[in-house]
Amino acid sequence: MNRVEQFVAAERPALETAIRGLIEPLGPPLGAAAAYAVGAGGKRIRPLLTVAAHEAAVERQHRVGGNGDRTPLYRVAAAIELIHTYSLIHDDLPCMDDDALRRGLPTTHRVYGTTVATATGAALQQIAFLALGEAAGSAPALAARLPSLVRRLAVAVGGEGMAGGQVLDLEAEGRALDAAGLEAIHRAKTAALISSACALGGLTAGATSEAVRALGSYGAQLGLAFQIVDDLLDVTGDPADTGKAVGADQARAKATYPAVHGVDGTQAQARLAGDAALQELAQLPGDTSVLVGMVDFVLDRPL
């Protein structure tokens, strides 16, 4: 196994426990819909990045959970995954992208109905912010950082981030965009949350402001590369690998990197974003090997 695979094997079980623990109190039907959406698969890239960023932000003796209890860190990371899951549920709704498949399975609203799916997404967002508070409440070292944790995640979720990016994406359907307009959509809709995931790892570790900035910038570039590759997968991917139909972006006349840059140009743009992400890691004092490997993972997803 390579370094990223070793890291995933070591950290994912605890992350899965934390994610499921957060949604466990939800009663039916929201609990069933949340469990379905969370359990539909996914590589857990965002919460894994939070943990990896925590490792990279400071030297080992200064990390949260240095006494062996990493529960607060996993709660923060799980909060990121619940925000991501909420965004997928809402993106798939008939009023948004109206998708039938997500990760090879019927989307949440196709199984539980639009009303339950909408409410489930809203509940997951609330639980995510509650998880930040619970993490800070169980780790005294995090208490002073709670405002920064909440602020960073809230900005990523709101009008400057995912929600605003989704509106820009929908408004761009059927319109010709230039490269700058397209990048603005991708940075808001996808890169903002990945940037937040990395920054929250640094904040949880009590890292310096410069380290948190570097992690956020790394995540923003990685997130941009991730969405660029996602655009490519819609053109060149195999549904058996991607878990969703190929050609959906073109069918909806969405603004994408291949539409603006062509396939070869899009691959070059993804590599530029990946290289920019790697440059940010030189400023971090901890173990950055997983974050380096994540860039390769994102860029080398099967096309």
N, C-alpha and C positions, 0 to 999 in steps of 0.2 A: 504493500500500500504506500502511496505517496503521502506527503505531510498533511494535505487537506483531508484525504480519506481517513488517516489516523485520527485527526482532530474530530471529524464528524462522528466516527465510531465511538470516540470517548465522550463527546459532549451531547450528542443528540438524545440519548435516553433521558437524561435529566431535563433537557428542554421539553421533550414530549410530555413528561410528567408535569412540568410547570404549566404548560399550555392547557392541558386537560384539567388540571386542578383549578385554573381560573374560570373555566366555563362550567364546571361541575355544579355550582349552585343554581344555574339557570333551570327553571322548570319548563315543562312542556307548554307549547310546542317549540319555544325558542331554543331550549336546550338541545332538542333533537336536531333542529336545523343547524345550530352552531356546531354540534359534534359531527354532523355530516360534512359541513364545509371545511372544518379543521382537519377531518380525517380523510379528505379526498386525495391527499397526497401532497406533493410539493417538497422541495428540497430543504426548506427552512433556512434559506440563504440569509435572510435578514437577521433572525435571532442568532444564527451562528456568527455572523459578522459582529454583532454586539459583543459576544463572548471573546472573539478573536481580537477585537479592538481593545477590550479590557486587558488582554494579555500583552498587547503591543504598547499600551499607553504608559505603563510604569514598570519598574522592576518588581520582581515577584513578591518581595517582602512588603510592598506597599499596596497590594491589591485587596479589594473588598473580599472578605471570606478568607483572609489569610489564616484564620483559625480553623479552616476546614469547612466552614459553612458558606456555601456559595448560593444559597437560596435567594437572597436579595438580587444577585446578578441574574439568575435565571428568571426571576419574576419580571425584571426590566426587559430582558430579551423576549420573554413570552408576550409581553405587552406589544412589542413591535410586530410579532406575528399575528396577533389578534387584529391590529390595525390593518395589516396587509390583507387578512382574510375578509374583514369588513369591506375593504375597497374592492375586492374581487366580486363579492356578492352583489354590491351595488353597481359595479361596472357591467355586470351581466344582465341587469334588469331590462325589461322591455323599453323603458324610457331612456336607457343609456345605449349599450351596445347590442342588447337583445340576443345574447349568445345562448346556444343550446347545450354546449359542452364546455367543461372546464376540467382539465387534467384527465381527460378521457371519460368523464362521468357526466350525467345530466347536471346542469347548473342548479343551484339551490332553489331558485324560484320555480324551476320546472318540476321539482320534487315536492316542495312545500307550499308553493303558491307565492304570488308577488307580495301580498301583505305580510306574511310571516317572514319572508326573506328580507324585506325592507326593515322590519322591526328587529330582526336578528342582527343585521349589520349595525344598526344604531346601538344595540345592546353591547356588541363586541367593542365598539369604540368606548363606551362608558366603562366597561370592565378593564380595558387597557389602562386608562388613566387612574382607575382605582388601584390597579396593580402597582403603579409607580408609588402611590401613597403608602401602600402596604409594605413595599420594599424599603422605603425610607423609614417606616415605623419600626421595622424589625432590625434595622442596622443603623445605630446612632451616627455613624460616620456619614451616612447618606442624607441625614435630616437637613443639613444646611444646603445640600445640593438639589433638594427636591424642586424648588422653583425653577432652576435651570433645566432639570429633566423635563418637567411639564412644559415649559416654554418651548424647548427644542422640539419636542414631539408635536405640540399643538401647531406650531408654525408649519411643520412638514405636512400635517394633515389638512390644513385649512386653505384659505383662498390663495396664499402664496405657494402652496404645495399641491398635494394630490387633488383636492376638490377644485381648485382653480385650474389645474392642468387638465382635468377631465372636461371641464367646460370648454377650454381652449381647443381640446382635441375634437370634441363634438362640433364646435363651430367651424372648424377647419375642414370638415368633410365636404368634398366636392369643390374646394377652393384650392388654387395654386398658391403654395407657400414658398418663401425663400428659405435658405438654409438657416438663417438666424431665427425666423419664426418657428421653424420645425424644432430646432434645438431648445427653444424656450418651452415648448410643450413637453418635450421629453424630460427636461430638467425639473419641471414642476410635477408632472404626473408620476414619474418613476424614480428619478434620481433623488428627489427631496427626502423620501422615506428612507432610502438606503443611506443617504448622508446622515440622517438622524440616527439610524441604527448604529452607525459607527461612532458618532459623537456621543451617544448615550453610553456606549461602552467605556469611552474615555472619562466621561463625567462620573460614572459609577466607580471607576478606579481612582477618582480623586486626582486626575492628571492635571498638568499645567494647562493654562489657557491656550498656549501655543500647540501643545499636543492635541487638545480637543479640536482646535482649528484645523490641524493637519489631517486628523481622522475624518472630520466633516468634509474636507476638500477631497480626500481620497474617496470617500463614499459617493460624493457627487459625481466624480469622474467615472467611478466604477458603475454607478447607476446609469449614467449616460451610455456607457459601453453596453450594459445589459439590455437597455431598450433598443439600441441600434441593432444588436444581434437579434433581439426579438422580432424586429421589423424584417430582418433577413430570413428568419425562420418562417415567417408567414409567406415568403416567396419560394424558398428553397427547401423548407423542412419537410419531414415525414410526420403525418399525424400520429403514427405509432410512437414516435419519440416525443412530440410536443404535447400530445393529449388534446389538441384542438384542431379544427379544420384549417387547412392551408388555403390561402387566397381570400380570407375573410376581410382583410384590410382593403384589398383592391376592390372587392365587391361593394364595400361601403364607401369607396372613394376617399379613404382616410389619407391623411398626410403622413408619409413614411419616408425614411431615409432612402430606400431603393427608388422611390418615386422621384426624389430630388437628386440623388447622387449616383443612381445606378448600382448594380450589385458590387462591382469591383470598387467603386468609390465608397460605398457603404462599409465594406470590409476595411478599407484604409481608415475611415473615420473611427471605426470601433477600435482599431489598434492605436490611433492617436489618443483616444480617451483612456485606454488602458495604460499607455505609457505615462500619461499625465498623472494617473492614480499612483503608479509606482514611485514617481518622483516625490510624492508627499511622505512616503514611508521613511525616508532617510532621516527625518527629524524626530523619530520616535525612539524612546530608550529601551523598550521591551522587545519581546519576540514577535517579529513581523512576518515570520515564514508563512503562516496561514493566510495573511492578507495578501502576500505576494502570490501564493497559490490560487487564491480566489480570482485574481485577475486572469490567470491562465484558464481557469475553469470557465469563466464567463465568456472569454474570447473563443474558446475551443468547443463550445457546445455544438453538437452535430448540426450541420447546415444541409 
